[in-house]
Amino acid sequence: MNTVVHLSGPHRRGPDLRELVAKVAFGDQDAFGRLYDAVAGPVLGLIRRVLRDPAQSEEVAQEVMLEVWRTASRYRPERGEVMSWVLTMAHRRAVDRVRAAQAAADRDQRAAAQSHAPAFDEVAEQVEGRLEREQVRRCLQMLTELQRESVTMAYYRGYSYREVADMLGSPLGTVKTRMRDALIRLRDCLGVGS
């Protein structure tokens, strides 16, 4: 007493996709048209989910359908259904497009970063460093022996004012005064603003 009730009318089977692919393999354009009608919707839907860009999705879907036309003779029924075969091609193409877009974006980003980097002239940098060192040497020569010795010990050898005073056998206040006077003379000689 089991009766089947069809709410939307009798169930119609779609075209036999294996048969259509076999005909497409021999260049049957009508078979390709029917195959296209049967698989293009799912192909486009899958690609849109991956790419999210309608225009690119349509382009990739067309590439996939062209690949189906060209490679129909490679389809092997024992490896799976036609729809799975076509959707696998579609997914691969969509992923390839995403990867290519990401690689292009990465290249553009690297190029932009390089174009904004200031040019570095190593020779100019070395010359400038030498000139600055030479100017400091000249200015140090203008100091008294005690000033030069105090500055050299504190700034080039890293001693504290107290250590400089102990090493020179001078009172801390005297060393500080020498250092202050020496730094003022160096500042004026080097042309550094107050």
N, C-alpha and C positions, 0 to 999 in steps of 0.2 A: 504494500500500500504506500510505498514511497514514491511520491511524484516530485519531479523537479519543476520548480517554478522559476521562470526567467522574468525578472522585474524589468529588465531593459530590452526585452526581446530576445530572440535566439542568439546564443553565443556564436560569434563569427570568428573563425581562426584567421590569423594574419597570413601573409604569404609565406611559403616555405623558403626561409632565408638560405638554407643550404643549396636548394635548387637554384635560387637566383644567383648566388655567388658562383656556382658552377657555370651558369650561362654567361655571367659577367666575365669570367676567366677566358671565355672564347670571344669576347668583344661585343656581346649582345647589349646594345644601348637601351632597349626597352626594359630588359631585366635590371639594368643598372638604375633606371628611373624608378622602378618599383622598389628596389633595394634602398635607394636613396630615401624615398618616402617613408620606408619602414624604420630606418635607423637614424635619420638626420636629427629628429627631435631629441632622442636620448643622448646622441653625441653632443649636440649643442648644449643641452642641459648640464652634462658632466663637465664640459669645458668651461661653461660660465661659472660653475661652482669653484673651479680652480683659479681661473683668471680674474673673475669679477668685473671684467671690462667687456661690455657688449660688442664693441667693434672688433676688438682683438679676438673675442670668442668666435665670432662669425668667420673671421679670417682663418683661424686655426681649424674650425669645423670644415671649411672648404678644403683646406690642405689634407685633412684626414680623409674626406670623401674621395679626393683625387688619389690618395694613396690606396684606398680600397679598390678603385678602378684599376690602378696599375699593378696591384699585388694580389688580386683575387685568385690567381692561379696558385699562390702559396698557401692558401687556406687549407688546413687539414682538419676534417670533421672529427677525427679521433682525438684531437687535442682540445676540443671544446666547441661550444656553440658559436654561431656566427656573431651574435650580438656581443658576446664576451670578447671575441677577437677584435671587433671594431671598437668597442669601448676601451679595450686595452691600448689600442693605437691612439685613441683620442686622449686618454689620460697621459700617455707618454709625451705626446705632442704638447699638451697643455703644460706639463711640468717642465719640459724643455724651454718653452716660451717664458715661463716664470724665471727659470735659471738664467736665461739669456738676458732678460730685463734686469735682473739683480746684478749680473756681471757688468752690464753696461752702466748701471747706476754707480757701482763700485769704481769703475774706471773713471767716470765723470767726477766722482768725489775726489779720487786721488789726483786727477789732473787739476781740479780747482784748488786743492790744497797746495800743490806744487807751484801753481801760478801765483799764489798769494805769498809764498815764502820770499822773504827779502833775499836779494842776491848777495852772496857771500864771496868776498874777494880776499882770499887767504894772504896774498902778497901785500895788499893794502893794509890788512890787519896787522901783519908782522912789522911793516914799516912804521905804522902809527905807534905800535908798542915800543919799538926801538927809540923813536923820537921822544916819547914820553919819558922813558927811562933815562935818556941822555939829558933831558931838561931837568929831571929830578937830581941827577948827579951834579950838574952845574950849580943848581941852587944849593945843594948840600955843601959844595965847596965854598960858598959865600958865608957859611956859618963859622962861628969861632970853633976852635978844636973841642972845647968842652961841650958846646951845644951839639955839634955833629956827633960826638961820642955818645951823648945822652940819647939823642934821637935814634941813632943806629941801634943802641942796646934795647931801647923800648919798642921800636916799631919794626925793626928787621930781625931782632933776635927774640922778641917776645917777653922781655923782662918787665916786671912791674916797676912803678916809680920807686917803691921801697927797695927792691932788689938793685936797681941802678944806683940809688944813693949808697947802699951798703958796698957795692962793688967799687964805686968811685971814692968812697970814704968821705962823702959830702953829706951835709944835713939834708933831710927830705925836702924842706922848704926851698933850699937853694936849687936842688935838682928840678923841682916843679917850676920854679921861676925860669931856669935855663930852658926847660922844655917849652914853656909857654912862649917865651921870646923867640925860640928857634922856630916854632910852628907858625908864628906870625910872620917871620921873615920868609919862611918857605911859601906860605900862602901868597904873600905879595910877589915873590919871585915867580911863582907858577901862574900868577894871574887868576887865582881862584877867588870868586866873589866872597865878600865878608859874610 
